[in-house]
Structures are given as structure tokens and as C-alpha cells.
């Protein structure tokens, strides 16, 4: 039996990932603008399956879909001073229309607060309009100066999800954040991805936010990847954009706002977390092809393996399973290689003996195990096996994440963790920004923040901040990040 190998996956992750993105048909990086890549059909199908889940959750929770223009006038962008301070160095400016300079410069949206909120001030008038909940999936643009990497660090984020809400109180905005966390948890389970949520330190929160939450996953090389954010703005943007509503008593109040954001980094996380040295391993939930059937004909055999394969395919298709028959005139081994590379969760092999014995062979992509099943049981066995694959992927990834979180008490212990295997270090912290920044510098790592919900963030009694020696108030998380 073949053994799952993850040596290149863990030891040469960067090379493994960059190569796989192209050969597995996810994206082509050769477009002549750095950091802007072409979605290939197979990769886009996977991403659309992720987005289908997101759309259904937005509909379930009462969000309406909108679609805003990509260009934002500089006058609107300037209204929120803290926001522009955070993004001004990253934006793409549009300064000319043909040969003529524009009276007002435009930017390609880096995110949509400054585009949307001038319209919110026109749309929201009364307490009856609240809560107001919209979302969109669009392209956003940021002039990324660091080393670009497909799906992870790009200049055009082409599948950027953002939900924007407005509320009549801080308490209702907090309820929305809890709903966002519930949606995200469902999505992460759908993708079989374990994660952590941290409350960002004040110096690293989203520009203009009252507080920010970030969701991280553990990558094969021990670095973390942020795959989701939730922000409570309180009334910061509402005051800048004059978004007010009339209360039941006839007074006027500024709304409270939140946002929830994700991107194609979700797919990057799936590829990275579940993969192995043979390629991708896709959760059945998002695989464009859940089952590939490979007929294996033999010379002089009377059995028609192709007809048998088509019968099985029809039965699986009728049961709602996404199935494909590989009838290419190439060796079976080459077919196995191709579909393993693309991460198809389950392969069904049928040869003359299987036809004669009314059986089939199921080959799992996650464990590489094979199982012989009776023809009459194939739909039930395929369903059970797909469920088992999803469960196993989530369990394996959860164990990997847990094994890379280490709680320590000193800077020296934290350094040792990063030298040994990287991962996430949890360390006592007094809560002072100066101590947090000093720890970031000493560890050459980023503070992700404090564990969330906040009851998980309290430092055990008697613990001291390793920088200043004062009583620790929080547990702070540090990691090397993408």
C-alpha cells in the first residue's frame, strides 16, 4: 500500500506551492503585470464552490448582494483620515483620462469603505432601515511591495468578499460580529480547515476600526496565514461620512458599523493545509470532481469496462455526486498521477475482473488506501467514504495546528520555539504597546493579538510580562506570518 508522504510539502513548501498552483491548473502566473494572475478553469471552479457556500450563508443571514464600481474619487477617500493613513501607500492612482489629467484623481479600490459609505448616508434614513446588511465579491487592488505569491500576496485580489453592516447600537453591532464568527466557523468546517481567532493589538487593527479580529491558519512551513477578518467600527466611519438615522423619538444618531472580509486566501489555505507530495487533496465539499472513474481495459478481455464505468457514473450522478470518467487513451498510471495531483477525493478503478465480479475498487486520495466494494453498494460506499475523507482531513489538520501552538513564559523559550519549528507562541503580556512591540522585535515575529473570545485572553494568575516584569493581563500570540 502506498504511504502518504509530506516531505517536500513541509521542508520545501514555497517551491511545492508555487509549482502546484500552475501544474494543478489553479492559476497562471505569467500575466505581464506582477502580482496579477490568471484564474484557470479548474481553480476557478474550486473557488466558485467556496463562494457558493458564502452566498448561501449571506442569504440565510439577511445580507443583500450589491456591486460597487472599482474607482473611488480621492475626495471620498480623504474623508476618513485614519483609513487613508493606512492605505495611501498601497493604492493605484488613476490620474488621466486619455491625454487629459483628471480634475479629481481616482483610486482603484483597496477595500470599499470609502466607496460605500457616501452611499450609505443616502440610503439609510430611519431606524426602520436598520440593521442594514450588504455584501459583494469583487476585485480589489493594493500595490504590494513584498514578494508576491499566488492567492496569498497579490496586487489584484480578484475574489475579495466583504460584508458591510450598519446598526442602531454598539450592542447590535456586537451581535453582528458574533454572527460573522458563526458564518466563518461554518465555512471553515466546510473547508475542513481548523483556525484560531485573535483580537489584533491596537497598532495592527484595520485603519478606522474600534477593534479588529483576525482568523489564522497554520501553513506547512510553520508560518500563519490570515484568511478572515471582522471589524467593529463603532461610529468612526459614520461620523466621517455622516451616516445618520432618525430614531423612534425623532432624534438623529450616527449608526454603528461592522465589516467582515475574506478572499482567495481561503483556497490557498485549502491547498496548503491538506496537500502532500503528490499534489492537492481537496475536501469533497469543494472538489469540482468528487469521484473520477478510471476504466482499465485489458487486451482480449470480453468485459466492456467502459460501459460498466458509464453505468456507475450515471448512478453516482443521479445521487448528486460530481463524477467524471477518464476515457483518455493513456496508461492508467498516468491517469492516477493526474487526478492525484488535482486532489480529486476519490478514484474508482474498474477492470475486466471487476465487471465479471460486479465489484469496483475505491482509492482514497487522503490516505491512498484502496477498498473493494460490491457494485450494488457503490453509491452508499462512495457517500460514506467521501464523508470519512472530509472528517479525516479536518482531524489531521487540527492535530497539525495544535502541535504548532506552544505556551511559554520567557523570550528565550519563545525564540527556541521559532528556531525549532516556528508555529504560534503564546506568552504572558502586560498589555502595554511598548512591551508588545519589543517582543515583536526580539522574536522577529508579529503579534497576532490576544485569544478571542476575550475570556480566553486572560493571563493565568501570577504570570509576569517577560519584558517589564509587571503582572501579565493577557496571553499574547506571536507568529511568523505571510
ZAMARGU-4260 file (C-alpha; in steps of 0.2 Angstrom, whole numbers, plus 5000, padded with zeros to 4 digits):
<rodrens>
0) 5000/5000/5000 | 5006/5017/4996 | 5011/5029/5010 | 5006/5047/5011 | 5022/5057/5010
5) 5024/5075/5015 | 5042/5078/5015 | 5043/5091/5001 | 5027/5098/5007 | 5034/5103/5024
10) 5053/5105/5020 | 5051/5115/5003 | 5034/5122/5005 | 5037/5138/4995 | 5043/5128/4980
15) 5030/5114/4982 | 5016/5128/4982 | 5022/5138/4968 | 5024/5123/4957 | 5007/5116/4961
20) 4997/5132/4958 | 5002/5130/4939 | 5003/5111/4936 | 4987/5108/4945 | 4978/5121/4935
25) 4974/5134/4948 | 4982/5150/4941 | 4994/5155/4928 | 5007/5167/4935 | 5014/5173/4918
30) 5002/5188/4915 | 5014/5203/4912 | 5008/5213/4927 | 5017/5206/4943 | 5005/5200/4956
35) 4990/5199/4944 | 4987/5181/4939 | 4975/5172/4928 | 4962/5160/4935 | 4962/5144/4926
40) 4946/5134/4924 | 4949/5121/4937 | 4955/5133/4950 | 4940/5145/4946 | 4928/5130/4948
45) 4935/5126/4966 | 4934/5145/4970 | 4916/5146/4964 | 4911/5131/4975 | 4918/5140/4990
50) 4909/5156/4985 | 4893/5146/4983 | 4893/5142/5001 | 4897/5160/5006 | 4882/5166/4995
55) 4870/5154/5004 | 4876/5160/5021 | 4874/5178/5016 | 4856/5175/5010 | 4852/5164/5026
60) 4858/5179/5037 | 4849/5193/5028 | 4863/5201/5018 | 4859/5208/5001 | 4872/5207/4987
65) 4877/5224/4979 | 4891/5228/4966 | 4900/5244/4968 | 4912/5252/4955 | 4930/5249/4956
70) 4935/5268/4955 | 4934/5279/4971 | 4936/5298/4970 | 4951/5305/4980 | 4938/5317/4989
75) 4929/5302/4996 | 4945/5293/5000 | 4951/5308/5010 | 4936/5309/5022 | 4942/5296/5034
80) 4959/5302/5039 | 4964/5286/5048 | 4959/5275/5034 | 4969/5284/5021 | 4984/5284/5033
85) 4983/5265/5032 | 4981/5263/5014 | 4988/5278/5005 | 5005/5270/5001 | 4997/5254/4993
90) 4984/5262/4981 | 4984/5263/4962 | 4980/5280/4956 | 4971/5284/4940 | 4977/5302/4935
95) 4972/5304/4917 | 4958/5300/4905 | 4966/5298/4888 | 4979/5313/4887 | 4969/5324/4899
100) 4973/5325/4918 | 4958/5322/4929 | 4951/5336/4939 | 4949/5324/4954 | 4961/5309/4955
105) 4953/5292/4956 | 4960/5276/4965 | 4957/5258/4962 | 4948/5252/4977 | 4960/5244/4990
110) 4944/5240/5000 | 4927/5248/4999 | 4923/5258/5015 | 4926/5274/5007 | 4917/5269/4991
115) 4901/5263/5000 | 4899/5274/5014 | 4895/5290/5004 | 4880/5280/4998 | 4875/5273/5015
120) 4872/5291/5020 | 4859/5292/5006 | 4851/5275/5008 | 4850/5275/5027 | 4837/5287/5034
125) 4827/5279/5048 | 4828/5266/5062 | 4817/5256/5051 | 4831/5254/5038 | 4842/5245/5052
130) 4851/5234/5053 | 4857/5237/5035 | 4867/5222/5028 | 4875/5221/5011 | 4890/5211/5004
135) 4899/5210/4987 | 4913/5199/4980 | 4924/5210/4969 | 4942/5214/4963 | 4952/5225/4975
140) 4969/5232/4971 | 4984/5235/4983 | 5002/5239/4977 | 5010/5225/4986 | 5029/5229/4988
145) 5034/5212/4996 | 5037/5196/4987 | 5021/5191/4978 | 5014/5174/4979 | 4998/5167/4970
150) 4982/5168/4981 | 4992/5174/4996 | 5000/5190/4992 | 4995/5199/4976 | 4992/5216/4969
155) 4975/5211/4962 | 4964/5202/4975 | 4951/5195/4962 | 4939/5186/4973 | 4938/5199/4988
160) 4922/5196/4999 | 4917/5210/5010 | 4901/5212/5020 | 4896/5229/5027 | 4883/5232/5040
165) 4875/5247/5049 | 4866/5246/5066 | 4857/5256/5079 | 4868/5252/5093 | 4885/5246/5098
170) 4876/5230/5106 | 4868/5226/5089 | 4885/5228/5080 | 4892/5216/5093 | 4878/5204/5089
175) 4883/5205/5070 | 4901/5201/5074 | 4896/5185/5083 | 4885/5181/5068 | 4901/5184/5057
180) 4911/5172/5068 | 4897/5159/5067 | 4897/5160/5047 | 4916/5159/5047 | 4916/5144/5058
185) 4903/5135/5046 | 4914/5140/5031 | 4930/5133/5040 | 4921/5116/5043 | 4915/5116/5025
190) 4933/5118/5020 | 4940/5106/5034 | 4951/5120/5040 | 4955/5122/5059 | 4959/5140/5063
195) 4962/5152/5078 | 4954/5169/5081 | 4964/5183/5089 | 4960/5201/5093 | 4973/5212/5085
200) 4983/5224/5095 | 4978/5242/5093 | 4994/5246/5082 | 4989/5232/5070 | 4970/5234/5069
205) 4961/5239/5052 | 4963/5258/5049 | 4947/5266/5056 | 4942/5251/5067 | 4937/5252/5085
210) 4944/5234/5086 | 4949/5220/5073 | 4948/5201/5074 | 4959/5190/5063 | 4957/5172/5058
215) 4973/5162/5055 | 4978/5145/5049 | 4994/5136/5051 | 5004/5133/5035 | 5016/5118/5032
220) 5031/5129/5035 | 5026/5135/5052 | 5020/5152/5046 | 5002/5158/5049 | 4991/5164/5035
225) 4976/5177/5039 | 4961/5170/5030 | 4947/5181/5038 | 4944/5197/5047 | 4930/5205/5057
230) 4930/5223/5062 | 4919/5234/5073 | 4920/5252/5068 | 4908/5259/5081 | 4904/5276/5074
235) 4921/5281/5067 | 4916/5279/5048 | 4898/5285/5051 | 4904/5302/5058 | 4916/5304/5044
240) 4903/5300/5031 | 4888/5307/5040 | 4878/5291/5041 | 4864/5295/5052 | 4846/5288/5055
245) 4831/5295/5063 | 4826/5287/5080 | 4809/5282/5085 | 4809/5298/5096 | 4813/5309/5081
250) 4832/5312/5086 | 4846/5309/5074 | 4860/5296/5078 | 4875/5290/5070 | 4875/5272/5065
255) 4887/5258/5072 | 4896/5248/5058 | 4905/5232/5055 | 4914/5223/5041 | 4918/5205/5038
260) 4931/5201/5024 | 4939/5186/5016 | 4947/5182/4999 | 4955/5169/4988 | 4967/5166/5003
265) 4954/5153/5008 | 4959/5142/4993 | 4977/5145/4997 | 4974/5138/5014 | 4965/5123/5007
270) 4979/5119/4995 | 4992/5121/5008 | 4985/5113/5023 | 4978/5097/5015 | 4991/5094/5002
275) 5005/5081/5001 | 5020/5077/4990 | 5008/5070/4976 | 4999/5087/4975 | 4982/5094/4981
280) 4970/5085/4992 | 4953/5093/4990 | 4939/5092/5003 | 4924/5083/4994 | 4913/5099/4998
285) 4923/5110/4985 | 4931/5097/4973 | 4924/5101/4955 | 4926/5082/4953 | 4922/5072/4969
290) 4924/5055/4960 | 4934/5050/4945 | 4931/5034/4937 | 4946/5026/4928 | 4942/5011/4917
295) 4956/4999/4915 | 4954/4988/4899 | 4964/4973/4895 | 4968/4966/4878 | 4957/4951/4873
300) 4946/4953/4888 | 4927/4951/4884 | 4921/4963/4898 | 4916/4981/4892 | 4924/4991/4906
305) 4919/5007/4898 | 4901/5003/4898 | 4902/4997/4916 | 4911/5013/4921 | 4897/5023/4912
310) 4883/5014/4922 | 4892/5018/4938 | 4894/5036/4933 | 4876/5038/4929 | 4871/5030/4946
315) 4883/5042/4956 | 4877/5057/4946 | 4859/5053/4949 | 4864/5053/4968 | 4870/5071/4966
320) 4889/5066/4966 | 4900/5076/4954 | 4909/5062/4944 | 4920/5061/4929 | 4925/5046/4918
325) 4943/5047/4912 | 4942/5038/4895 | 4959/5045/4888 | 4970/5033/4878 | 4984/5034/4890
330) 4991/5022/4903 | 4981/5020/4920 | 4996/5026/4930 | 4997/5042/4921 | 4978/5045/4924
335) 4981/5041/4943 | 4995/5054/4943 | 4985/5067/4935 | 4970/5065/4947 | 4980/5064/4962
340) 4989/5080/4958 | 4972/5089/4956 | 4966/5082/4973 | 4951/5073/4967 | 4945/5065/4983
345) 4940/5048/4977 | 4945/5037/4962 | 4935/5022/4956 | 4945/5009/4946 | 4936/4996/4936
350) 4944/4982/4926 | 4938/4966/4917 | 4938/4956/4934 | 4928/4970/4942 | 4915/4969/4928
355) 4914/4950/4930 | 4913/4950/4949 | 4901/4965/4949 | 4913/4975/4960 | 4924/4991/4960
360) 4940/4997/4968 | 4939/5014/4978 | 4955/5023/4981 | 4955/5037/4994 | 4966/5052/4990
365) 4969/5057/5008 | 4976/5041/5014 | 4980/5032/4997 | 4970/5017/5004 | 4960/5005/4992
370) 4944/4996/4996 | 4935/4984/4985 | 4916/4986/4986 | 4901/4977/4978 | 4893/4985/4963
375) 4876/4986/4971 | 4883/4996/4986 | 4893/5008/4977 | 4883/5024/4980 | 4882/5021/4998
380) 4900/5017/5000 | 4905/5032/4990 | 4895/5043/5001 | 4902/5036/5017 | 4920/5037/5010
385) 4918/5055/5005 | 4912/5059/5022 | 4926/5050/5030 | 4939/5059/5019 | 4932/5076/5025
390) 4932/5071/5043 | 4950/5064/5041 | 4956/5080/5033 | 4949/5091/5047 | 4956/5080/5060
395) 4973/5079/5053 | 4974/5097/5050 | 4968/5101/5068 | 4982/5090/5075 | 4994/5099/5065
400) 4988/5116/5071 | 4988/5111/5089 | 5005/5103/5088 | 5012/5120/5082 | 5004/5131/5097
405) 5016/5132/5111 | 5013/5142/5128 | 5029/5149/5135 | 5035/5161/5149 | 5050/5169/5143
410) 5058/5177/5127 | 5071/5164/5127 | 5058/5150/5127 | 5049/5159/5113 | 5065/5160/5102
415) 5068/5142/5104 | 5051/5138/5098 | 5054/5148/5082 | 5071/5141/5079 | 5064/5123/5081
420) 5048/5123/5071 | 5041/5140/5071 | 5022/5140/5074 | 5012/5150/5086 | 5019/5156/5103
425) 5008/5161/5117 | 5017/5172/5130 | 5011/5182/5145 | 5009/5201/5141 | 5005/5216/5152
430) 4995/5225/5138 | 5007/5239/5135 | 5011/5243/5117 | 5029/5246/5121 | 5031/5229/5128
435) 5022/5221/5114 | 5032/5230/5101 | 5048/5225/5110 | 5043/5207/5110 | 5040/5208/5091
440) 5057/5214/5088 | 5066/5202/5100 | 5057/5187/5092 | 5057/5194/5074 | 5038/5189/5073
445) 5022/5198/5073 | 5009/5199/5087 | 4993/5191/5081 | 4984/5198/5096 | 4976/5190/5111
450) 4964/5175/5110 | 4946/5178/5106 | 4933/5177/5114 | 4941/5188/5127 | 4938/5176/5142
455) 4952/5165/5133 | 4964/5180/5133 | 4967/5182/5152 | 4984/5178/5158 | 4985/5165/5172
460) 4987/5172/5189 | 5004/5176/5194 | 5011/5177/5177 | 5023/5191/5173 | 5026/5201/5157
465) 5044/5195/5151 | 5048/5212/5145 | 5044/5224/5160 | 5041/5211/5174 | 5024/5218/5179
470) 5009/5207/5181 | 5003/5200/5165 | 4985/5204/5160 | 4984/5195/5144 | 4991/5180/5134
475) 4998/5187/5118 | 5001/5176/5102 | 5016/5178/5091 | 5020/5170/5074 | 5030/5172/5058
480) 5016/5177/5045 | 5013/5178/5027
</rodrens>
